[in-house]
Each structure stands twice: as structure tokens, then as C-alpha cells.
Amino acid sequence: QVQLVESGGGLVQPGGSLRLSCATSGFTLASSAVGWYRQAPGKEREGVVCISGSGTISTYSDSVKGRFTISKDNSKRTVFLQMSSLTPEDTAVYYCATRSGSYRTFCPEGTGSPGQYNYWGQGTQVTVSS
């Protein structure tokens, strides 16, 4: 059974940092792409970045480029999202997701769309506020 569990969210002041984790099970992380998405209140779910099974990193969304870094540890079956220089505009629920089928190893082009992922975690809240 495929499972993804996000953690590491919380309340942080503007300019601060957080590291999110996505613990995975039920599939082989070394051969599967995992993407990070976020959804702010009243807004559509937005792709942030994806890392492929081989470790190739997709395009970061313009809103996080230079501030967020994705990485993974296949031995721990965990994908990380290091976030720095946070602003109130980064406030959202952050989700990780993975794909299935013949495309599961690869990230979608660009930041992809939610429909290109098949399995989702429950999300972790990130609030940036003073």
C-alpha cells in the first residue's frame, strides 16, 4: 500500500527556515518520482518541485526558486524540502505526491499538474507570520 506522510510544518517567522519531510512506504523511492505541492487558502494547488527516481530535480516554481531545495535519502525512504527565507506568501498546506504506472520514475515537465500524480500525503501546514 502506497503511503506518503508529511511532517515538519509549523509556525515560523518571516525570514525563517523549515525542513519538511515526506516519509514514503509501499513503493521503491529509488525508482519513483516524488513531487512537492502546496495549497494556500482559496487558491489552487501549486506545484513546487519534483525529484525523479534517479535524483534528477525538476524546475522549481518561480515563487520558490533560490529559496527551496529538494533532496531525498533512498535508504530512509524520505524526501525533504528545505525552505529558507520564508515569507507570508509561503503559508500553505504542503503535500508530497508520487506517480504510478510507466511514468512513475520521471517527473512531469515543469512543475507538472496535480492530475499527473496518483498518490498523495495528508499534508502539513506551514504558517509564516510574525
Legacy VTK file of the C-alpha trace (Angstrom):
# vtk DataFile Version 3.0
C-alpha trace
ASCII
DATASET POLYDATA
POINTS 130 float
0.000 0.000 0.000
1.474 3.301 -1.104
1.738 5.837 1.683
3.258 9.273 1.983
3.374 11.112 5.290
4.492 14.727 5.510
5.922 16.281 8.649
7.956 19.269 9.733
5.429 22.030 9.208
4.677 24.675 11.779
4.687 28.355 12.567
7.784 30.306 11.560
8.637 33.991 11.409
9.305 35.729 8.102
12.875 35.102 7.034
12.985 31.812 8.878
13.558 28.274 7.687
11.833 24.912 7.888
12.618 21.465 6.602
9.705 19.316 5.541
9.938 15.548 5.336
7.916 13.117 3.264
8.201 9.586 4.607
7.267 7.027 1.974
6.299 3.363 2.012
4.767 0.828 -0.302
6.938 1.690 -3.277
10.594 1.991 -4.202
11.725 5.570 -3.784
14.873 4.973 -5.816
12.736 4.352 -8.896
9.883 6.740 -8.247
9.399 10.461 -8.694
8.088 12.464 -5.765
6.803 15.984 -6.057
6.015 18.697 -3.548
2.870 20.777 -3.916
1.307 23.454 -1.780
-2.146 24.924 -1.441
-2.945 28.233 0.173
-6.476 29.062 1.344
-8.700 29.916 -1.588
-6.032 29.060 -4.145
-5.356 26.135 -6.425
-2.804 23.513 -5.568
0.573 24.711 -6.869
3.498 22.565 -7.930
6.715 23.430 -6.120
9.317 20.946 -7.345
9.832 17.268 -8.118
12.698 14.818 -7.774
12.859 11.806 -10.048
13.730 8.252 -9.136
17.292 8.803 -10.294
17.555 12.045 -8.337
17.112 14.483 -11.184
15.439 17.636 -9.928
12.758 19.316 -11.965
12.202 23.019 -12.373
11.415 24.850 -9.171
8.384 27.096 -9.314
9.341 30.724 -9.801
7.890 31.617 -6.418
10.386 29.405 -4.536
13.408 29.336 -6.815
16.605 30.046 -4.942
14.953 29.572 -1.548
13.739 25.954 -1.517
15.794 22.816 -2.072
14.512 19.292 -2.618
16.545 16.220 -1.741
15.990 12.621 -0.800
17.506 9.739 1.091
16.553 6.500 -0.602
17.851 4.412 2.307
15.472 6.245 4.649
12.695 6.347 2.046
12.299 10.040 2.714
12.119 13.140 0.563
12.980 16.517 2.044
12.072 20.081 1.221
14.407 22.627 2.780
12.733 26.021 2.844
14.523 29.245 3.682
13.869 32.985 3.540
10.215 32.217 4.144
7.604 34.894 3.561
3.905 35.060 4.467
3.181 34.133 0.833
4.654 30.700 1.546
1.857 29.983 4.013
0.051 26.893 2.765
-0.561 23.220 3.306
2.344 21.356 1.762
1.811 17.960 0.158
4.076 15.334 -1.313
2.875 13.013 -4.038
4.068 10.229 -6.257
3.136 8.703 -9.567
2.259 5.227 -10.728
2.486 3.317 -13.977
5.094 3.626 -16.656
5.808 7.286 -15.811
6.431 6.732 -12.131
10.187 7.165 -12.409
10.037 10.555 -14.094
8.929 13.982 -13.025
6.325 15.756 -15.101
7.567 18.544 -17.309
7.994 21.802 -15.466
6.238 21.714 -12.123
3.552 19.430 -13.504
-0.096 19.391 -12.546
-1.826 17.607 -9.660
-3.540 15.247 -12.069
-0.179 13.786 -13.029
0.254 12.317 -9.556
-1.648 9.324 -8.249
-0.885 9.175 -4.536
-0.861 11.996 -2.021
0.009 12.541 1.581
-2.321 14.242 4.028
-0.325 17.480 4.029
1.482 19.541 6.635
0.617 23.138 7.490
3.262 25.824 7.115
2.404 29.232 8.503
4.756 32.164 8.095
3.785 35.009 10.362
5.270 37.422 12.862
LINES 1 131
130 0 1 2 3 4 5 6 7 8 9 10 11 12 13 14 15 16 17 18 19 20 21 22 23 24 25 26 27 28 29 30 31 32 33 34 35 36 37 38 39 40 41 42 43 44 45 46 47 48 49 50 51 52 53 54 55 56 57 58 59 60 61 62 63 64 65 66 67 68 69 70 71 72 73 74 75 76 77 78 79 80 81 82 83 84 85 86 87 88 89 90 91 92 93 94 95 96 97 98 99 100 101 102 103 104 105 106 107 108 109 110 111 112 113 114 115 116 117 118 119 120 121 122 123 124 125 126 127 128 129
